[in-house]
Amino acid sequence: QVQLVESGGGLVQPGGSLRLSCVASGNFFSIESMGWYRQGPGKERELVGRSTSSSTIYYSDSAKGRFAVSTDDAKNTVYLQMNFVKPEDTAVYYCNVKVRDHNWVERDYWGQGTPVTVSS
């Protein structure tokens, strides 16, 4: 079992910055990828960005150039640096981690979600 603890959400003004963090803990063999998704009001959950075990990072078109995903492998932590935020970035942001357990089975875990509101 893997536990994910997210932090850093809140209210931010348009054009401002915010950094989200997600720490993974528990019993697993390796982390395959770590990333962030979001779900805005009345919308489906969508990818924001994710980092793979080969250090390749994928971003959604809306996140490219404004958001940055980074990881601290020693701390099993993934960050989302959000810059130049817009009102349409308002959403609940979810951390997602894919791990391999000790039987080499890939498992998928989600954080509880941290709300981000962009408003003046």
C-alpha positions as a Markdown table, in Angstrom:
| # | Residue | x | y | z |
|---|---|---|---|---|
| 1 | Gln | 0.0 | 0.0 | 0.0 |
| 2 | Val | 1.2 | 3.5 | -0.8 |
| 3 | Gln | 0.1 | 6.7 | 0.8 |
| 4 | Leu | 0.3 | 10.1 | -0.9 |
| 5 | Val | 0.2 | 13.4 | 1.0 |
| 6 | Glu | -0.3 | 16.5 | -1.0 |
| 7 | Ser | 0.2 | 20.1 | 0.1 |
| 8 | Gly | 0.5 | 23.6 | -1.2 |
| 9 | Gly | -2.9 | 24.4 | -2.7 |
| 10 | Gly | -4.8 | 27.5 | -1.9 |
| 11 | Leu | -5.9 | 30.9 | -3.3 |
| 12 | Val | -3.6 | 32.7 | -5.7 |
| 13 | Gln | -4.1 | 35.8 | -7.8 |
| 14 | Pro | -4.0 | 35.7 | -11.6 |
| 15 | Gly | -0.4 | 35.9 | -12.8 |
| 16 | Gly | 0.9 | 34.6 | -9.5 |
| 17 | Ser | 2.8 | 31.4 | -8.6 |
| 18 | Leu | 2.1 | 28.4 | -6.4 |
| 19 | Arg | 4.0 | 25.2 | -5.7 |
| 20 | Leu | 2.3 | 21.9 | -4.9 |
| 21 | Ser | 4.1 | 19.0 | -3.3 |
| 22 | Cys | 3.3 | 15.3 | -3.0 |
| 23 | Val | 5.1 | 12.8 | -0.9 |
| 24 | Ala | 4.8 | 9.1 | -1.4 |
| 25 | Ser | 5.4 | 6.6 | 1.3 |
| 26 | Gly | 4.7 | 2.9 | 1.9 |
| 27 | Asn | 5.9 | -0.5 | 0.7 |
| 28 | Phe | 6.9 | -0.7 | -2.9 |
| 29 | Phe | 9.8 | -1.8 | -5.0 |
| 30 | Ser | 10.2 | 1.2 | -7.3 |
| 31 | Ile | 8.4 | 4.3 | -8.6 |
| 32 | Glu | 7.7 | 4.2 | -12.3 |
| 33 | Ser | 6.2 | 7.7 | -12.6 |
| 34 | Met | 4.9 | 10.6 | -10.6 |
| 35 | Gly | 2.8 | 13.4 | -11.8 |
| 36 | Trp | -0.2 | 15.7 | -11.5 |
| 37 | Tyr | -3.7 | 15.8 | -12.8 |
| 38 | Arg | -6.5 | 18.3 | -12.2 |
| 39 | Gln | -10.2 | 18.4 | -12.3 |
| 40 | Gly | -11.9 | 21.8 | -12.8 |
| 41 | Pro | -15.5 | 22.6 | -12.1 |
| 42 | Gly | -17.8 | 20.6 | -14.4 |
| 43 | Lys | -14.8 | 19.1 | -16.2 |
| 44 | Glu | -13.2 | 15.7 | -16.4 |
| 45 | Arg | -9.9 | 15.0 | -14.8 |
| 46 | Glu | -7.0 | 15.8 | -17.1 |
| 47 | Leu | -3.2 | 15.4 | -17.1 |
| 48 | Val | -1.2 | 18.4 | -16.1 |
| 49 | Gly | 2.3 | 16.9 | -16.2 |
| 50 | Arg | 4.1 | 13.8 | -15.2 |
| 51 | Ser | 7.7 | 12.5 | -14.9 |
| 52 | Thr | 8.7 | 9.0 | -15.7 |
| 53 | Ser | 11.5 | 6.8 | -14.3 |
| 54 | Ser | 13.6 | 7.7 | -17.3 |
| 55 | Ser | 13.3 | 11.4 | -16.4 |
| 56 | Thr | 11.1 | 12.2 | -19.4 |
| 57 | Ile | 8.5 | 14.8 | -18.5 |
| 58 | Tyr | 5.2 | 15.1 | -20.3 |
| 59 | Tyr | 3.0 | 18.2 | -20.1 |
| 60 | Ser | -0.5 | 19.1 | -21.3 |
| 61 | Asp | -0.7 | 21.9 | -23.8 |
| 62 | Ser | -2.2 | 24.2 | -21.2 |
| 63 | Ala | 0.7 | 23.6 | -18.8 |
| 64 | Lys | 3.6 | 23.9 | -21.3 |
| 65 | Gly | 5.7 | 27.0 | -20.6 |
| 66 | Arg | 4.0 | 27.9 | -17.4 |
| 67 | Phe | 4.1 | 24.8 | -15.1 |
| 68 | Ala | 7.0 | 22.6 | -14.2 |
| 69 | Val | 7.1 | 19.1 | -12.7 |
| 70 | Ser | 10.1 | 18.0 | -10.8 |
| 71 | Thr | 10.9 | 15.2 | -8.5 |
| 72 | Asp | 13.2 | 14.5 | -5.5 |
| 73 | Asp | 13.8 | 10.8 | -5.8 |
| 74 | Ala | 15.5 | 10.5 | -2.5 |
| 75 | Lys | 12.4 | 11.9 | -0.8 |
| 76 | Asn | 9.9 | 10.2 | -3.1 |
| 77 | Thr | 8.4 | 13.6 | -3.7 |
| 78 | Val | 7.0 | 15.3 | -6.8 |
| 79 | Tyr | 6.4 | 19.0 | -7.2 |
| 80 | Leu | 4.3 | 21.1 | -9.4 |
| 81 | Gln | 5.6 | 24.7 | -9.8 |
| 82 | Met | 2.7 | 26.8 | -11.2 |
| 83 | Asn | 3.6 | 30.1 | -12.7 |
| 84 | Phe | 1.6 | 32.8 | -14.5 |
| 85 | Val | -1.6 | 31.1 | -13.3 |
| 86 | Lys | -4.9 | 31.9 | -14.9 |
| 87 | Pro | -8.5 | 31.7 | -13.6 |
| 88 | Glu | -9.0 | 28.6 | -15.9 |
| 89 | Asp | -6.3 | 26.8 | -13.8 |
| 90 | Thr | -8.8 | 26.7 | -10.9 |
| 91 | Ala | -9.2 | 23.0 | -10.1 |
| 92 | Val | -8.6 | 20.3 | -7.6 |
| 93 | Tyr | -5.1 | 19.0 | -8.3 |
| 94 | Tyr | -4.4 | 15.3 | -7.8 |
| 95 | Cys | -1.0 | 13.7 | -7.4 |
| 96 | Asn | -0.7 | 10.3 | -9.2 |
| 97 | Val | 2.0 | 7.8 | -8.6 |
| 98 | Lys | 2.6 | 4.5 | -10.4 |
| 99 | Val | 4.8 | 2.0 | -8.5 |
| 100 | Arg | 5.9 | -1.6 | -8.9 |
| 101 | Asp | 5.3 | -3.7 | -5.9 |
| 102 | His | 7.6 | -6.5 | -4.7 |
| 103 | Asn | 5.9 | -8.9 | -7.1 |
| 104 | Trp | 6.7 | -6.5 | -10.0 |
| 105 | Val | 3.1 | -5.6 | -10.4 |
| 106 | Glu | 2.4 | -2.1 | -11.5 |
| 107 | Arg | 0.0 | -0.2 | -9.2 |
| 108 | Asp | -1.6 | 3.2 | -9.5 |
| 109 | Tyr | -2.3 | 5.5 | -6.6 |
| 110 | Trp | -4.0 | 8.9 | -6.2 |
| 111 | Gly | -3.7 | 11.6 | -3.7 |
| 112 | Gln | -6.7 | 13.1 | -1.9 |
| 113 | Gly | -6.6 | 16.2 | -4.0 |
| 114 | Thr | -5.6 | 19.8 | -3.1 |
| 115 | Pro | -7.7 | 22.7 | -4.3 |
| 116 | Val | -6.3 | 25.6 | -6.2 |
| 117 | Thr | -8.3 | 28.7 | -6.8 |
| 118 | Val | -7.1 | 31.5 | -9.1 |
| 119 | Ser | -8.9 | 34.7 | -8.4 |
| 120 | Ser | -8.4 | 38.3 | -7.7 |
